[in-house]
Amino acid sequence: MNKFLEIEKIGTLEVDKILFESYYPILFTCVNEKRELFLCLCCQANREGKKWLITRTSPRTIIKILTNEITLRESFTQYKDIQFTVFLNPEGTQIIANNTSDWDYHNSLLLPDEGEFMDAEKGEFDEEIAYYDKQICDSYEKIGASKVAFTSFDEIFCDYSIEIKFKEGYSIDTQITKQVFNSFIRSINIEPSKKYNMEYHNSSIGEMEIRVKNNFAESRAKSNTQCSFDQNDTNNLNAAA
Amino acid sequence: MRKLFHMYPEQFEIPDGAHDEEILVYRACKTQKCDMESFTPTYVENGCIFLEGDDPTNPGLYSLSTYENPRHIKRFVIMTSEYGKPYKIAKGLTISECGPVQRTRERNKKRRDSHVDWWIYPEGKPYEKFNMIDDFDSYLEENVKKEGLA
């Protein structure tokens, strides 16, 4: 992978996948040392310099872009905690965090045009979709593995919070957390770069392991490429959370 | 052939696969007109200087960027902040009197998009052979319908 940029708050970014390009990459994803995923757009490349918008993202959001389920502008404004405008010119590099005007959904002049989708054609991004989908599946596998490997809630909590945080966005974390732990979780508070704060119902570890194993096996059996849990589970979870 | 591109630096080499071919392509017009400014390769437009991060050995840096697929030219304008609205797209053939062409994916196997590099001779006037599309969104819609019927 090619080194792209270093930003103090998030680390060294390397180009992960280019989704659209001219003679230079325009829309692409990057990863940092922790394998966190970022969505990048080169919105300007002229004699004044090059300008990029960089935000945190998740594999699921990228898949939504590539299947025309989310507009490009929406995909850039989903995660408000990490939004950088980077301007590179002969005088140097300016990195501006959370500049509200560049990132304002309704008024930004730099974000992709409002209401516009990738307009991907059928099959055009199959390879990329499989790549990002595998990242989601990997996360599920690691969660599943950690559930059965550890013997106390604290250890599970610690391991899984690290895994998920590095692999997925917070909204997905919440969803997966709820789904995997099912009704064992009563509340989840998520803050950027902070640990999860959870309270568990009194249930035996053995019971939890069986449920997680069953959920996981069921989800894997349903599809080779798309990892999702039973809708009934989700309903129960929503009620429980 | 290199002498025809005398304004380009030493690092520029026309790729082996560049050839004469009339390909129907689309070009986004910054001035919203089919004029010389809208058909100036980026390197020249930038005053023949390299921008930070540019690779001087990349032949694509010196070409006129066009796309064969109208969806891709739209993708380009909606993601780039340099094109005013309503964006204007011109359509035409890459005639050989203006310079050789190459589909970018022919030299970069990783690429699957429809980007076409067109290296314009100094005396080339491609804009004279292109026509502006009045309403590109409607044009694209019609195109999609035709694809569906095909």
HADDOCK unambig.tbl for C-alpha pairs under 7 A between the chains (distance, minus, plus):
assign (segid A and resid 22 and name CA) (segid B and resid 65 and name CA) 6.95 0.50 0.50
assign (segid A and resid 22 and name CA) (segid B and resid 115 and name CA) 6.75 0.50 0.50
assign (segid A and resid 23 and name CA) (segid B and resid 60 and name CA) 5.30 0.50 0.50
assign (segid A and resid 23 and name CA) (segid B and resid 61 and name CA) 6.05 0.50 0.50
assign (segid A and resid 43 and name CA) (segid B and resid 79 and name CA) 6.17 0.50 0.50
assign (segid A and resid 43 and name CA) (segid B and resid 80 and name CA) 4.50 0.50 0.50
assign (segid A and resid 43 and name CA) (segid B and resid 81 and name CA) 5.40 0.50 0.50
assign (segid A and resid 44 and name CA) (segid B and resid 80 and name CA) 6.09 0.50 0.50
assign (segid A and resid 44 and name CA) (segid B and resid 81 and name CA) 6.06 0.50 0.50
assign (segid A and resid 44 and name CA) (segid B and resid 82 and name CA) 6.48 0.50 0.50
assign (segid A and resid 46 and name CA) (segid B and resid 46 and name CA) 6.14 0.50 0.50
assign (segid A and resid 47 and name CA) (segid B and resid 46 and name CA) 4.60 0.50 0.50
assign (segid A and resid 49 and name CA) (segid B and resid 51 and name CA) 6.41 0.50 0.50
assign (segid A and resid 88 and name CA) (segid B and resid 52 and name CA) 6.73 0.50 0.50
assign (segid A and resid 89 and name CA) (segid B and resid 52 and name CA) 6.23 0.50 0.50
assign (segid A and resid 90 and name CA) (segid B and resid 52 and name CA) 6.71 0.50 0.50
assign (segid A and resid 109 and name CA) (segid B and resid 81 and name CA) 6.49 0.50 0.50
assign (segid A and resid 110 and name CA) (segid B and resid 81 and name CA) 5.35 0.50 0.50
assign (segid A and resid 112 and name CA) (segid B and resid 78 and name CA) 5.45 0.50 0.50
assign (segid A and resid 112 and name CA) (segid B and resid 79 and name CA) 4.51 0.50 0.50
assign (segid A and resid 112 and name CA) (segid B and resid 80 and name CA) 6.97 0.50 0.50
assign (segid A and resid 113 and name CA) (segid B and resid 78 and name CA) 5.12 0.50 0.50
assign (segid A and resid 113 and name CA) (segid B and resid 79 and name CA) 6.72 0.50 0.50
assign (segid A and resid 118 and name CA) (segid B and resid 75 and name CA) 6.61 0.50 0.50
